Amino acid sequence: MATGTGFRKLDEHDVFRGDRISVGRARFAAPDGTEFERDVVHHPGAVAIVPVIDDGNAVLLVRQYRPALDQHLLEIPAGLRDKEGEPPEDTARRELTEEVGMRAGRIEKLCVFHNSPGFCDEQVHVYLGLDLEAAANGQDLQGIEEAHLTVERIALDDVARLIHDGRLTDAKTIVGLTLAREALQG
């Protein structure tokens, strides 16, 4: 509900319900009373973690296939908030172990952001993973894409160049790495 703005959600009905998302058709009223409709994608949310190594000079990223783009992307480890009631910090720790085979001695929250609020309610929690050590159970991969991912070491000094030359295009990765550089290099 958009309190204080004069906009009101009047109703919504399901158009599609899948394994990970649902799509609704919602009707709203503008401050002047005009009614309008919008498609709204509902997403369970995600968590991402920037795994820091080499005394804060580098990070571990994963390169994995993304079917929606039909490409491999270089990203920070991340996953859906698909376990009911799981705190985002726990999801971050779980994803770090599953995708990179590491455990963080400590994590720090970097931010929470909305990927595409013009049509989707997805919220992403981003953490910094510090004091890493190998996890006892290693990489416990969940999906077919994760089973074929690779882990790559990236120097934090290379992040700006990788963004500018288009080798990093994933929003959560750009946000996470930019904030990690700021937090670590002050």
N, C-alpha and C positions, 0 to 999 in steps of 0.2 A: 504494500500500500504506500503510495507516495504522499505521505502526510505533509500538510502545509503548502503543497504546490498547487492544489486545485485539481490535479489529475486523479481519477479514480478508476480502479479496475472493476468492471461490472460483472463479467463472467468469463469462463473459459471452458472449452471442451477439448477432449483428446482427439487428435488427428492420427497420431501414430505412437505406438509404444514398443520400443525395442529393448534389447538386453542392457544397453548402457544409457540410452537417452529416451526422452519422449518429446513429442511435439504437440503443442496445443494451439488452438485458434482462440485468441482472447479479444474481448471487446472492452474498450475504455471510454471514459468521458473526459474531454479536455476542460480546462477552466471555464470556457465560454459555453459549455454544454454540448459541444459538437462530439458526436460519437465516432469512433474509428476502431478498426480491427488490426491486429498484428499477429503474425506467427511467432510463437515463443518456444525456444528449445530449452528443455529442462535437463540438467546434467547433475550428477551426484557430487561434483566437485573433484578437485585433484590436489595432490601434494607433490612438491618437488624439493630436491635437496642438492646443494652444491657441495660435493665431496672434496675437501681441501687436503692437499699433500705438499710435500717438499717445503715445510716451514712456511706455508702460506703463499708460496710462489707459483703453484700449479693446482689444477683440479683434474678430476677424472670425469670424463663424459662418456656417454654411450652413443654408438652409431647404430640406429635400427630402422627397419623398413616401416614406412607409414603408408598404409593402403590408400587413404583418402588423397594423397599426393602422388602415389606410385613412385616414391623416392625413398632413399635412405637419408635420415637427418641426424645431425650431431646435436645431442641434447644433454641436459642434466638429467640424472635419474628421476623418474616421476611415476606416479600411478594414481588410479582412481580412488576416491574415498568410498570404496565399495563394501567395507565391513561396517555394518550398522553399529554406531556408537563409538567407533574407534577414534581416539583423539588424533588430530592431524600430526602431532609429533611422533606418535607410534607408527602412523602410516609412512612418514618420512624415513624412520629407522628401518622399517620392513622393506621399503623399496630400495634403500641403499644396499641392504643385504642381498635381496633378490637379484638386483641388476648388476651390482659391482662386486659382490662378495666381500663387502667391508662392513664394519660396525663402527659407529661414531661414539667416541668417549663422551662427547657433548655436542649438543646442537643449539643453534641460536636462530630465532625467528628473524627473517629479513623483511618479509612483507606478506600481505594478502592482496590479490588483485583480481579483477574481472577481465577475462580474455576478450569477449565480444559482447558487451552489454546491450548493443543495439538489437540483438535477437536471442541471446542466450544468457541463462542465469549462472553459468559455471563460475565458481570461485576457486582460485588457486592459492594455496598456502606454500610459501617458499622458505626453506631453511638453509642454514650454513651447517655443514657437517665437519666437525673438527676432531682432532686426536683419533684418527682412523687406525683401525687394526683389522687384520683378516678375520672374517667371521668363521666360526667353527663349521657351519653348514654350507659355506660358500654360496655360489650362485644357485638360488632356488627359483628357476624361471617358470613363469606362469603360462604365457601364450606362445604361439608359434613365432611371432615376431621377436619376442624376447629370447627365444631359444637360439636365434641366429644373430643376436646383437654382438657388437665388439666394444671393448672398453678402450678409450684413448686418453692419454695424458696430454693436457693442454696447458701451456704456460699462461698465467694471468696477463702477462705483458703482451700476449698475442691476441687477446680477446677483441680489442677495438678493431684491429685489422681484419679478423675473421668476420666480424659483423659488417664492416664496410665493404668487404669484397664478396659478401653474399654466401659465405660458407656457414654462417650461423644465421638462421632465419626463424627459428622457433621462438615465440614470444616469451615463454617461461624461462627459456635458457638465456635469452638476452637480458631479461629483467634480473634473473638470479645472478648471472655472472657480473653484470654491471654493479649491482649492490654488493656482491661479495668483494669485488676489487676495492670498492669504496670502504667497506668495513675492515678489510685486511691491510690496505695500503694507506688508509686514512688520508 
